[in-house]
């Protein structure tokens, strides 16, 4: 007799008798602190871009907030255009920055 069953229940996985909780949700509040320290100088407090930096770099900055999570993470970790990677933002800090950037959506 063959039986099949699912190990996924209510977003948690049961493995060898232990329940593994999903990763904690990202914190936009914690992300704001990281954004302020690492991103605000170029992207501005509201994510619309710092016009002085944009002029100096000869770039047009798109307002932040409407990008997909993966696109934000790629921009931070590998850079995009003239933006260099921000190697000091990773892991939980990166997830938190992504959550905060989404609050900037206009």
C-alpha positions as CSV (number, residue, x, y, z in Angstrom):
1,X,0.0,0.0,0.0
2,X,1.4,3.4,-1.0
3,X,0.5,6.5,1.1
4,X,1.3,10.1,0.2
5,X,1.1,13.1,2.5
6,X,2.3,16.6,2.6
7,X,4.8,18.0,5.0
8,X,3.7,21.6,4.5
9,X,1.1,22.8,6.9
10,X,0.2,26.4,7.7
11,X,3.5,27.8,6.3
12,X,5.6,25.6,8.5
13,X,7.6,22.5,7.6
14,X,7.8,19.5,9.9
15,X,11.2,17.7,9.6
16,X,12.2,14.8,11.7
17,X,9.7,15.6,14.3
18,X,10.8,19.3,14.6
19,X,8.8,22.2,13.4
20,X,10.8,24.7,11.4
21,X,9.2,28.2,11.4
22,X,9.4,30.3,8.3
23,X,11.9,33.1,8.3
24,X,10.9,36.2,10.2
25,X,9.2,38.9,8.2
26,X,11.3,41.8,7.1
27,X,11.1,44.9,9.1
28,X,10.5,48.2,7.2
29,X,11.3,50.0,10.5
30,X,14.7,48.4,10.8
31,X,15.2,48.9,7.0
32,X,14.7,52.6,7.4
33,X,17.8,52.8,9.7
34,X,19.9,50.9,7.1
35,X,18.5,53.0,4.3
36,X,19.3,56.2,6.2
37,X,22.9,55.1,6.7
38,X,23.7,53.5,3.4
39,X,21.2,54.8,0.7
40,X,19.8,58.2,1.6
41,X,22.7,60.3,0.5
42,X,22.2,59.3,-3.1
43,X,18.5,58.2,-3.2
44,X,17.1,60.9,-0.9
45,X,15.0,60.6,2.2
46,X,11.9,59.9,0.1
47,X,13.5,57.7,-2.6
48,X,13.1,60.3,-5.3
49,X,16.9,60.7,-5.8
50,X,19.3,63.4,-4.7
51,X,19.4,65.9,-7.6
52,X,23.0,67.0,-6.8
53,X,24.3,63.4,-7.0
54,X,22.3,62.7,-10.1
55,X,23.7,65.8,-11.8
56,X,27.3,65.0,-10.7
57,X,27.0,61.4,-11.9
58,X,25.2,62.5,-15.1
59,X,22.3,60.1,-14.4
60,X,18.5,60.2,-14.1
61,X,17.3,58.5,-10.9
62,X,14.0,56.7,-11.0
63,X,11.9,57.1,-7.8
64,X,12.3,54.0,-5.6
65,X,9.5,51.8,-4.4
66,X,7.8,50.1,-7.3
67,X,10.7,47.6,-8.1
68,X,10.4,43.9,-7.5
69,X,12.2,42.6,-4.4
70,X,14.7,40.7,-6.6
71,X,15.5,43.9,-8.6
72,X,16.2,45.9,-5.4
73,X,18.3,43.1,-4.0
74,X,20.3,42.9,-7.3
75,X,20.8,46.6,-7.4
76,X,22.1,46.6,-3.8
77,X,24.3,43.5,-4.1
78,X,25.7,43.9,-7.6
79,X,25.1,47.5,-8.5
80,X,23.2,48.9,-11.5
81,X,24.4,51.5,-14.0
82,X,26.8,53.8,-12.2
83,X,25.7,52.6,-8.8
84,X,28.3,50.4,-7.2
85,X,27.3,47.4,-5.0
86,X,26.7,48.1,-1.3
87,X,28.6,45.1,0.0
88,X,27.9,46.1,3.6
89,X,24.2,45.5,3.2
90,X,23.3,41.8,3.2
91,X,21.2,39.2,4.9
92,X,18.5,40.5,7.2
93,X,19.6,44.1,6.6
94,X,19.0,43.6,2.9
95,X,15.6,42.1,3.4
96,X,14.7,45.0,5.8
97,X,15.9,47.6,3.2
98,X,13.7,46.0,0.6
99,X,10.7,46.2,2.9
100,X,11.5,49.9,3.6
101,X,12.0,50.8,0.0
102,X,8.5,49.5,-0.7
103,X,7.1,52.0,1.8
104,X,8.5,54.8,-0.5
105,X,6.2,53.9,-3.3
106,X,4.2,56.9,-4.4
